[in-house]
């Protein structure tokens, strides 16, 4: 039986610690987790319909660079870097489901590789491979590896920053290594400001290291400060927009510190399993174990404390960057307990099977638009099937509030005039369009008008704003109605 334990010491990772070795070259250490994570994220990537946030990504990415920058002065500055990246990406690769989500899938695959490298550096090769494979099968990795949003890129950037910090520990007087760490922190802040709470975990790790090597602290502080300073423009804009965009997030109570973890892993079973395996790593040397524990505990605590002011930031997506470090700890625990690669492989296989129901749930058609479950594609099919040249359309905001652009995404080449639209969201440099103040004057004698409204109530015109509904009722009658998941499509025909 091949052993996972090798008593040799590694002199490049700071404290000497026993290393766990497994069969195969170092190339496979990061390659297999990366391929496993890619396989998981690419499986069924086209199945879920685009959710509200993904529709926002598509809509903003379709705008010109000048329009995107103008919008960021009003809203969503914290996602501005991601929007600009996706603007370039879609210009080259298009805007299909797969294309929009591919950057996230690639980011999760790369993160799995980095997890393996961190695990090897801290606990040995066996722990590294176990940690990387565990990360690949966590349901939230599939969920946000299939999401056209910046969270997967944030997870990757924060994890790379942790690896670069560990590398800087090897050579505390190397300016290049600290510059790389600071640059990576800048990327984290530009992708999402709240993710800079990772610095709190890094600071604890640095303080623990500085007890033996004080110069580490004095090198860390300017690097971290410089990296955070690069995100200063986003900080200034984001601060003024936070109350508008996060007004609906409740202040967390003490129970939230426990209740958030099933959401962070997108599975209560997975959260319990990972935490239990991480606990098995408790026999590792304290100088290696404590910094890693700090990286999974300190950032959520900082975010929880910061969420008791005017704005609450305590959302599970904002602490998702801790999942890679949880996987590192769980990989170390699994390698220590299993003792052989065969046993570790069996544990990984059993856990993967137990998580299959959660993995399937991640790929359900409306999983990305919970709780609205809006069938944008179904609405588009209905309109396309019965469309006639000259038809108009009315989209009514509500829940989901991106209903207009959601349906338009699936209509593709079919253009319908929005009869009550004064200025589009892009022309308004906002996420929201501007509608006619006098709806009756905006009608141009269309013989037929499609109305798409949220909900499935008996009267399709009831959710329509009062002035618009009055203008429609005066000149049109309802010809047909189709109720779909989360929304209703009605066809109005002009009265004789």
N, C-alpha and C positions, 0 to 999 in steps of 0.2 A: 504493500500500500504506500502510495506516495504521500509523504508528509507535507503539511503546510507550514511547519515550523523550521526555521533555520536560525541557529544561534548566532550567526555572524552579525557584526555591528556595522551600521551605516554612518560614516563620518561626515556626510554632507547634509544631514538634516538637523544639526544641532545636537540634542541629547542622544546619547547612544541608546538604542532600544532594539529588542529582538525583532527580527524581520520574518515575515511569513512568505515562503516561496512556493510557487506553483509551477507545474509543467508548462513549457512554452516560452517563447521569446518575449522580451519587453514590449515589442510591437503589438502583440496580441493583448497585452494588458489594457491598453486604451482602445484598441480597434474593436474588440468584441463588444464591450459596453456601448460604444458609439453605434455600431451596426444594430445591436439589439434595440436601442432607443429609437433609431431611425425606422426600424421595422415596425415597432409599436406605433409610432406617430404617423407613419405613412399608411398604415392599414386603416381603411375606411375614412381617409382624410376628406373625401368628397361627399360623404354621406350627410353629415349635419348641415342643415341650411345655415346661411349666414345669420349671425345674431345681430342685435342692435349695434353693439360696439364694432363689430366687423363691418357693418354697413357704413358706419362713420369712417372707418379706415379707408374703405373703397371710395367713398364720396370725396374725402379730403385729398386722397392720393391722386384723384383724377383732375384736381385743380392745378393751375399753373403755380410755379414756385412763388411768384409775387403774391398770388391770392392766398396761398398757404401762410406765408409770413404775415400778411395783413390779418388773417383770421386769428393767428396766435396772439395778437395784441388784445383780443377780446375773450378768447376761450381756448382751453385745451393746450396751454403753453407747455405743460409737463409732458405732453405726448408729441411735441413739435418735432423733435429729432426723429422719432419713429415715422411720423408722417412724411418727412422729407426723404427718408430712406425708402419708404414704400412708393413714393412718387417716382423715384428713379428705378426701383425694381419693376413696377408695373409697366413703365415705359419700355422696358426691355423684354419682360417675360409675360406681359398681359395680366388680365385681372380675373382669371378663372378661379374657382374655389381652390384648386390645388396651388396655383401660382400665389394667390394672396396668403395662403397658409404656409407655403414652403419655407420662408425665412424662419418661422417659429419652429418648424420641424427640424431644420438644420441646426438651429441653436440648441435644441434639446439633445440632439445627437452629440454635438460638440461638448455640451455640459457633462454628459455621461463619461466622455473621455477624460475631462478635467477632474471629475470626481475620482476616477480610478487613479489618476496621477497624484492627487492629494492623499488618497488612502495609502498608496505605496510609500509616499514620502513620510507619512506619520506612523503607519502601523505595519507596513510591509506589503509585498506584492499580492499575497492571498487576500488580505483585507481590501486592497485597492480594487482587485477584480470583483470581489463580492459586492463592494460598495457601488461600483459602476453598474453592475447587473441589477442590483436592487433598485437603483435610481431609474433604470430603464423601464421597470415594470410597475412603478408607482402610477396609479391612475391619473393623478393631476398632471403628470408629464405628458401623457397622451392628450389630455383635455386641452392644455394650453400649448402643446406642440401642434395642435390642429386649430389654433385660434389666430386669426389675423389681427393680432394685437401685440404690443411690445413686451408683454410679461416674460416670455421665453428668452428674449434678448437680454432683459434685465437679469434673469437668473444666470445666464451665461456670463455676463459681464461681472456680476458680483462674485461668482465662483472663480473666474480667472483672477480677479483682484486678490482673493484669498490665496491662490497658488503663488501669485507674484510676491505677496507678503512673506510667505514661507521661504521663497527663494531669496528674498532680501535678508532674512534672518541668517542665511548661510554666509553672506558677505555684507555685513552691516555698513562697511565703508565704501561700497560700490555705488556711485551716483547713478549709474545706468539702471540698476535694479530698482532703486527707489523711484527714479523717474518713470520707469515702466509701471510701477504700482500706482503712482499719482495719476498718470495718464489714464489708467484703467478706471480709477475712481471717477475721473472726469466723465468718462463714458457712462458709468452707472448713473451719475447725477443728471446728465443730459437726457438719458433714456427715461428716468423716473426719479424725481427728487426724493420721494419717501424711501427709496432703496438705499439712500445714503446712510440710513440707520445701520447698515452693515459696518460702518466705521466704528460704531460703539462696540461691536463685538471684536473688531480688530484691535481697538484700543486696549481692551481687557487682555487680549492675547499678548500685546506688546508689553503691557505692564508686568505680566507674569514672566515674560522673557527678560525684561529689564532688571529683574531682581538679580540675575546673573551677569547681564551684559547691558549696562546702562546706556551705552551709546546707541542702542537700538531705538530707544525712546526719542532721542534728540534727532535721529534721522527720520523717524516716522512722522513726527509732528509737522515739519514743513512740507513733506510729501503729501500727507493727507489734506493739509490746509490748501495747498496749491491745487490739488485735484478737485476739492469741493468748490474752490473759487472759480473754476472754469464753468461751473453751472450757475454762477451768480445771476446772469440774465434770466434764466429760467426760474430761479428762486424769486426774483422780484415780480415777475409776471404771475407766477403760480400763486404767490401769496395773496395777490389781489383777486384771483379767480377762485381760490379754494372754497370760500363760503358758498359761492354760487353753484359749484359743481359737486360738492360733497355735503350739502345741507341735509341730505336724506340719511346719512350714515349716523346711527345712534352712538351715543357715548357708551363705551364698554364698561361693564361691571366686572367684579372679580372672577365670576364664572366664565367670562369671555376668554380669559387666559387659558382655560382648559377647553372650552367648547369650540375654539377656533381651529384646533388641530385636525379634526375629521374633515373640515373644509379645506385646510391647507393641503392635505393628501388626497382630497376628493374621495375618501373612503375611511370610515371608522375602523374597519378591519385592518386596512393598511397602516393607519396611524398607530394602532395598538401593536401591530407586529413590528414596525420599525422602532418604536420606542422600546419595546421589550428586547429586541436584538441589540439596540444601542446600550441598554443597561448591562448587557453581557460584556461590554468593553470596559467595565469598571475595573478590571484587573490590570489594565494597561498602566504604564508609568504616568504619574500625575503631571509631569512637565509636558507630556504630549497630549494627554487626555483633557486637561482643564481648558487649554485654549480652544479646543474643538467644541467643548461643551458651551463655552462662552459665546461662540458664534451662532449657536442655535437658541440660546436662552436670552441673551442680552438685547438684541435688536427688537424682538417682540415686546419685551418689557419697556424699552424706551418708547416704542410706538404707542403702547397702551397708556403710558404716562402722558405723552404728548396729546393724546386724544381726549383729554379732559379740559381743554380750553374752549375756544370759540368754535373750532372745527374738529371733528373726529376723523382720524385717518385709519381707524382700526378695521381694515378689510383683509380677508385672507389672501387676496392676490398680492397685497403689499408686503407680506412676509413669506411669500412663496420662495424667495431666494434662500431661505434657510433649509429647504428640502435637500439640496446637495450635501450640506454638512451633516444632516441627519443620516443620509445614506452612507457617508464616510464612517460615522460612528457605528451604524448598524452593520456595515461590512466588516468592521473590526471585531464587533461582537460575534458575528457569524463565523468568521475565520477562527477566532479563539475557541469557540464552543465546538465547532465541527471537527477540527483537528485534521481532517482529510478533505481533499477537493471533491471526492465522490459524495461525501455526506453533505457538503455545502451545496453541491449541484442539486441534490435531492430536495433540500430545504427550499432552494430557489424555485425549483419546478413546482413543488407543492404550493408555495405561496402564490406563484403565478396562476395556478389553476383556481385557487380560492378567490383570486381577484378578478377572474373572468367576468362575473356578473357586473362588477363595477366598470370594467373595461368596455363591456357592451353598452352600458348606460351612457358612457362618454360619447358614443357614436350614434345615439338616437337622433332622429331628424331634427327635433326641436331642443336638443340639449343646450345649444348655444344661445337660446332665447328664453330660457326659463326666467320667470314663470309665465310669460305671455304666450309662448308656443305659436307664434304668428306664422302662418303658411304663406309667405311672400310668393313662393314659386307657384303654389296653387292658384293664387289670385292672378298672377301673370298668365298662367295657362288659360284661365277662364276668359280673360280679356282678349288674349291673342286668338282664341278659338272663335269668338263671336265678333271680333273687331270689324268695323267698316271704316273706310277713309273718311276723315272729317270728324270722327268721334272726339269728344273732349273727356276730361277726367277731373275728379275732385278727390284729393287725398285729405283725410281728416287726422290731425295729430291727436295722440292720446297714448295709451299703453298698448302696443309699442309706439314710441314717439318718432321713430325713423321709418314709419310705415310707407311714406311716399317714396323714399329712395330705395327701400327694401324691395318694393314691387318693381320699381324702375330697373333695378339691377337685373331681375329675371326677365323683364320684357325685352331687354337687349336692344335690337335694332328698331323696335316698334315705338314710334314717337307719337305721343298724345299731348295735346295742349292742356295744361293745367289751367282751367278756366278762371279761377280766382287768384292766380299767382301774379303778384306785382313784381317782386324781385326774388330770384332764387337764393338759396343759402350761400352759394358761391359768390354771387353778385353782392350779397349783403355782408360778406366777410364774416360769416357766422355759421353755426350749425343749423340755424332755423331760417326758413324763407319769410318773406313779407307778403301778406295777402291784401287784396283790394279792400279799401275802406268802404266802398259802395258796391257790393257784389252784383247787384242787378245790372249795373252799367258795364260789368266785365263780361257778361254773357254776349256772345256774338251770333246768336241764332243757331247754335249747333243742333242738329236734329236728334242726336243722342249724346248722353253724358254718362260715363261710368263713375260710380261713387264707391270708394273703398274706405271703410270705417273700422275702427277697433271694436271688438266684441261681436256677439251674435244675437243681439236683441231683435224683437219682432219688427220694429220700424227702423229701416236702415238710415233714415234721415234724422233720427233723434240725436245721434252723436254729432251731427253737423252743427257748426256754430249758427246761432239763431238767425242772423241776417242772411247768411248764405242759404240756410234751409228755407227761409221765407222766399228768397228769389227763385230757388229751384221748384218749390211747391207751386208757385204762381204760374210757371211756364211748362212744367214737366210732370209726367206721371210715371210711377214705377212699373217697368215692363217685366223685369225678372230679378230674382235674388238668389244668390248662392252663398251659403254659410260654410265657412272653412274653419280650420283651427285658428282661434284667436282673432278672426276678422270676418267681415262680411263684404261681399261684392254685389252691388246692385246696378242694374242698367235702367236709366231713365230715358223716356222717349218724349219728344216735344208734343205738347197738346195741339190738336188741330186748330 
